[in-house]
Amino acid sequence: MKTYKSPLHKTVETTKTDVWNDSCSVGELEYAIEHGATGATTNPVIVGNVLDKEMNLWDNRIRTLIGTMSEASEEDIAWKLNEEMAVKGAELLLPVFRAHGGKKGRISIQTNARYYRNWKLMADQAEYFNTLAENIQVKIPVTAAGVKAIEEATYRGVNINATVSFTLPQALAVAEAVERGLKRREGEGKDTSSMAPVCTIMVGRLDDWLKVVAEKEGIIATPGLLEWPGVAVFKRAYGLFQERNYRCRLLAAAYRNHYHWSEFIGGDVVLTIPYSWQKRFNNSDVPVEERMGVPVEPAIIDELLHKFDDFRRAWEPEGMSLEEFDQYGATRRTLRSFISGYEKLLGVIRNFMISDPDKK
């Protein structure tokens, strides 16, 4: 009987389900790869967290960049650092990438969250990021402009990772945009054989948002009910993606409980898991069993639909129009979080550039 290093390693080895590391931290990524991870992701918030944990690895590099890029702003330095972290992660994943012909072994780098209303800025930045390493994936938010950027970037040969996405309407819009982009490439005789686009559903952030709604509106829900919205939406999206033969894979992100791993085991999907949750899952007694095909209990869906209009908007294929994506509660909260994280990162770099003279 074959033995496995951990539950996550068994998940990857015995099912179609892939695991990514939800960070570009070198130490965390090395652990994840050892336990079966085939990808990784980053964004300015993650870069800031990496600096909090591994500043000893980057302190001298930041000072060198500031010294050599004599006319650079803190934004220039921050993006250069972001790119270098992504490239370092790409190097660690390169053996996986080559072993799987480009279908696995990629690291995602995120476009500037401030560009969320400008499709051209996002598409152009995505095209540039695609030149950093052969196994780069680029994150673009699923706003109204982002959907157009996703199609255009895909057409230009960029492997996209749609982010800031929580709902079935968003996931379907991404899948259709990717198909349009791929067909445009193929119509011009351009290769798509190694492209591996993914669409994120931030399952935990949907749960978070409905908990905020419940608090604001004084809604009483059955205990445990609000651990299921993200799972329910993800499973419904997976069924439709399979039925319609979309070439974009689904990716689950924003972990809050073990359902966000255990309920998706067996699906041809990606699970991008923070290091802390990887450790918890790997030390757990949760059995590794295929559950993607097990539907969420109808009573759970019925209560969510009855009590939460924002769940209905997330659950129904036509629950939101493209123009409504930007104003969905989880979208607004997440964009603010990403932009705030970016500004915090700029502050870290600024403190290096113009340090307090009273501190040594």
Secondary structure by P-SEA (a helix, b strand, c coil): ccccccaaaaaaacccbbbbbccccaaaaaaaaaaccccccccaaaaaaaaaccccccaaaaaaaaaaaccccaaaaaaaaaaaaaaaaaaaaaaaaaaaccccbbbbbbccccccccaaaaaaaaaaaaacccbbbbbbcccaaaaaaaaaaaaacccccccccccaaaaaaaaaaaaaaaaaaaaaccccccbbbbbbcaaaaaaaaaaaaaaaacccccccccccaaaaaaaaaaaaaaaacccbbbbbccccccccccccccccccccccaaaaaaaaaccccccccccccccaaaaaaaaaccaaaaaaccccccccccccccaaaaaaaaaaaaaaaaaaaaaaaaaccccccc
